[in-house]
Amino acid sequence: MSALNKKNILLCVSGGIAAYKAPELVRQLRAHGANVQVVLTRSAENFVSETSLQAVSGNPVRNSLWDKSAESAMSHIELARWADCLLMAPATANLISSLASGATPDLLTTLALATEAPVFVAPAMNLKMWDKPATVRNIHQLKTDGAIVLGPASGDQACGESGMGRMLQPEEIVEALNNHFSATTLLAGKRVVITAGPTREAIDPVRFISNHSSGKQGFALATAAQQAGAEVCLISGPVNAQTPLLVERIDVVTAQEMFDAVMAQLGRCDIFIGVAAVADYKPEEVRSQKIKKSAETRNSSLKLVENPDIILAVTQHKNPPYTVGFAAETESVIANARAKKRRKNLDLIIVNDVSDARIGFDSEENEVTLIWETGEQVLKKASKELISQSIISSIAQSLSGVEPSAAL
Ligand code: C5P
C-alpha cells in the first residue's frame, strides 16, 4: 500500500504555465489513495480551471481568504491543520519570495504560515529568474526554514529557452512525497551520529591545512535521518551551513577534536555515518607566532604527522554501531572503495567520483554507489537532499537484514 494512502494533501497552485499539470498531479495523488484539496492563486486561474480541479479532486477548490461560505465550512486555520503536507506546485518566483519572507498576501501563503505540516515546494520558472540572486537567496531561506524543495528540472521551457526551471513531472513529485511519508518511521528509536565538513589543522595562528568539503552532503543526511524519525547528532568541522531542524550539532575544528567528540557519543549510537573529509595529516608542530617570509623559511618544509582515523576507531570499538563511510575517489573508484571498506571494517561504504566536477565537493548534486559486502546500489545524479533520503532508506533496509545482492 502506498505511504500516501489516506494522507491529506493540500495542493497549492500558483500562476505559472506548469499549472496545467496540476489536474494530472491531483489524479496521481488520488490514485495513491491520498485525499486532495486544492487552493489556487488568482493568477493560477489563468492557466488552469477551478472546475477541472474540483472534478479531479472531488473537493471544492478555494482561492480566497474572504470566501464566507468556504470559510464557514472549513476555516483557513482548520484547512492548515487538516493537511498532512502542503505541496506548492508549481511554485512561481513570486510565491517563493512570499514564502521566504513570511508575507501572506493571499490564502495560499496564509496557509503556509499557519500550518505545522511539512511544506514541499516545486519551483517552476524561466531559467534566468531561477538563476537570479534574489531567487537563489529565497530558495536557500526556504530550505533553512525546513521546506523541502523538489527540483526544478532542466529542459525545454514554455518561453522557448532551455535550462533549469521546469517543474518536476507529476510522477516525480508524487514519488518524492511517497518517499517522505514512507520514511518518517524508518529510523524511529535510533540514534545516528554523523560527521560532516572538513577539519582544519593549524600551521601557525593564521594558516591551516584543510580541504574543499562544504558539509552539504553530511548536513543533508542529518536532515534525512531526522525526517526518518532518528535522533541525530551532527559533529561538524568549520562549514557555512545552517543546522538542520531538531538536530543536535557539535562544532569542532581539528581531527583530534572530531575524534574526541565522536568517541564521547559511542555509548549512545546505533548508526555512525562518517561523511567528514578528515585531514589525514597535521603539522607536527604548531608555531605560536605567524611564520614570517624570510631567508630561513624560504626553503623550509613542513613536517606532518598522522591524525587518528576516526571511523576505524569506531569500528574497533567494543560495541560498534552500524558504520557507514564515504569515499571520494578519482581513479579505480569502485575497487578503491571496496578495499577501503574492508580495511576500515565498514558495514557500508558510499563512493563518489570526485574527478567529475558536476558532483561531489561543494556541488548541489551527487551521484553515488553504495557498496555492502554482498551487493551494490547505484543512486543516479540527484540533489544531495534526494540522494540522502535514498541513502537513509537503504541503510534502514540493510539494518532490517535486506541488502541489495546485485547492482540495481
Ligand atoms: O579519507 P578517506 O578516504 O580514508 O575517508 C574514508 C572514510 O573515513 C570517510 O567516511 C571519512 O569520514 C573517514 N575518515 C575518518 N577519519 C580519518 C580519515 C577518514 O573518519 N582520519
Boltz pocket constraint, residues with backbone or C-beta under 6 A from the ligand:
constraints:
  - pocket:
      binder: B
      contacts: [[A, 195], [A, 255], [A, 273], [A, 274], [A, 275], [A, 276], [A, 277], [A, 278], [A, 279], [A, 280], [A, 307], [A, 308], [A, 309], [A, 310], [A, 311], [A, 312], [A, 324], [A, 325], [A, 326], [A, 327], [A, 328], [A, 340]]
      max_distance: 6.0
